[in-house]
Amino acid sequence: MAEPTRLEPVTLTGHGIRLEPLAESHVPGLREVVADGDIHRLPFAPHVPAPEKVADSVARLRADVAAGTRLAWAVVLEANENGADEQGADERVVGLTTFMNLALADRGLEIGNTYLAGSVHRTGVNTAMKRLLLGHAFDTLDLLRVEFRVHHLNLASRRAVESVGAQQDGILRAHRILPDGSIRHTVVYSILALEWPGIRVMLDARLAG
């Protein structure tokens, strides 16, 4: 397969969720997402905007998509056959995620800038989202490597990345200075194309169970 020169927005659906190309219409739902569990106040997550800054954040992400430097999706919890999600609500936006740091000539990218509503943490939504993103990266785009980068103190996110089969490559020490002036060491994880078939089977079995 010829290497892609630009990634085009696409809707990804499966396992009870839908990843929709990020649009201005998602702003109200994302305001509720960042307020759900006050996730915008979580330590080690400066990429999560406060509710009043969601519109600006979405506008910047959409500009990146238009420039071809990123793909961004709103994560939507789908309604079941009774017209409601598992919590009895209609379809609703529960998060945001992106393909970023695109290195298409080397057939690689990073999954990052992800956040999910506090009420869907540990419900399987993150696993379903990663399954769709990784399937698109490896099965459709024929990439060689997908990367994840996590704050060294963000143990919950590190465990979540490790749980989908990613291997730690190393730590970029004193990698970033965060808005509060603290120093972030960045833990780098990756999944390779040759590892994906086994990870796909593992994730599908987990989601089926």
N, C-alpha and C positions, 0 to 999 in steps of 0.2 A: 504494500500500500504506500502511495506517495505521501510524504510528510505534509501535514496541513500548514498553510501559510497564515491562516487566520481562523479562529474558532467562532462559529456562528451560534447565536442563542438557540436553545432547543428546550422543549418541555420534556421532562423525564417523569415517568409514572410507575409506581409499583409499591407493593408491601404496605399499602394503606396511606401512602403520602404521594404528593405531586410536587415536583420542583418546577416552578414557573419562572420564566425569564423576568428579572426584577423590573417592575414598572412603578410609575408614580402612584397608581391605584393601590399599591401595597403599603403605602405610608401609614394609614390609620391602623391597619393590623399590626404593623411592626412597632408602632407606638405602644400598643397593648403588650406586645411580646417583651419589650425591654422593661416594662413596668411589672410584668408577671414574675414575681420573685425578686424584684429589684435587681435584675441581672446586670443592669448598667452600673451598679455599685459594687459588683464583685471585684475583688482584688485580682490583679494580673490580667485584666480584660479591658484595656483601654480602647480596643476597637469597637466595643459596644456603646452606641451613642445613648445619651439621655433622651427621654421622650421628646423634649422640645428641639432636639437636634437631629431627629430621625430623617426629616425631609431633606436637610442638607446632606446627610450621609448618603441617602439614596441617590440624590442628584449627582454626587461625586462618583459613586459606583457606576451609575448609568453612563456618565461621561467616559469612564474608563472602558466600559463595554463598547461604546461607540468608537473609541479610539483603537479598539482591538487589543487592549492590554489586559483584559480580564473578562471572565464571564461571571454573572451574578444571578442568583436565584432566590426567590421567596419560597420557603418551605410551607406547604399547605397540607394540613391534616384532612384527609378525604372523609366524606360522609359514608356510612355503611348503607346496606340495603334498606334500612329503616329511615334513611335521611339524616342520620346523626353520627358524629364520631363516637369514639369509645367513652367519652365523658358526657355524651348526650347533647352535644352542641352541633350546630350546622358546621359545614366546612369553615375552617379558619386558618389564618396565617399563624404559624408557630415558630418561625425562625428565618434565618438568612444564611447563605453560604456562597462561597465563590471559588472559581479557579483563578489563581493569581500567579505572579512570577512565572509567566509563560516562557518556556524555553523550547519552542516548537522545533527549531533546527536540531535540537538534541533529543526531541520527543519526550519532553518532561514538563511537569508543572507542579504547583503546590495547591493543595486544598487548604483554604484558610479563611480568616475573617468570619468564622462561623459563630453564630449564637442561636440558642434555642430558648424558648419560654421555660421558666422554672418549672411549670406544671407538667412539662413533657420530658423532663430529665428522668433517666432510668426507666423509660417506658418502651424503649425499642425504636423510637423515632430516629435517634442518632445512628443506630445500626442500619436502619432502612435507608436513610439519607446517604450514608457512606457507601452502601451497596449500589445505589443508583449512580453515584458519582464515579466510583471506581469502575463499574461496568461500562459507563460511557467513555471513561479515559482509556481503558485497556481494550474492550471489545469493539468499540466503535471508532475511536480515534487512533488505535494501535500505538499507544504510547509505550515507552520503555520504563518510565519511572514516575511515580507520584510521591510527592514529599509532603510532610507535615512539620510545622515548626511550633514549639510550645515553650512558654515561660518555664524556667526550671523549677519554680515553686508551685506551678499550677498542677498539683498532683492528680486532681480529678481528670483534667484534660489529657494528661500523660497516660493515665490508666485507660481512658476511652480510646486513645489512638492505639495503644498496645493491644487492646481487646479486639481490634479489627485486623490484627496480624501484621502491623507495621513493625519494622525492626529499627532500633536506634543506631544511627550512623555516628553520632558524636555530639559534642556540645560546643557551641560558639560562645566563648567566654567574653563577658563584658561586651555583648553584642549590640545592645541598644540602651539609650537613656530614655526612660519613660516620662510621660508628662509630669508625674509627681517628683521627678528627679532621681528615682531609684534606678539601679542598674539591673538590666535583664541579661541573664545568660540564657541562650536559646538552645533547647534540645531539638535536634534534627532527627526525624524518622523518615523512613521511606518504605514503599512497596515496589517491587520490580515486576515486570511483565511475566517473568518465569515463575514468580511466586503466586501470581494472581489466580491461576486455576484452582489451586488448593484452598486459597483464601475464599474464593467465590463459593466453593462447596461448603466451607465452614459457615459462612455468613448466611447462605440460603437455608442450611439446616437450622441455624439459630432462629431465623425469622419464621420458618415453618413451625418451629416448636413453641 
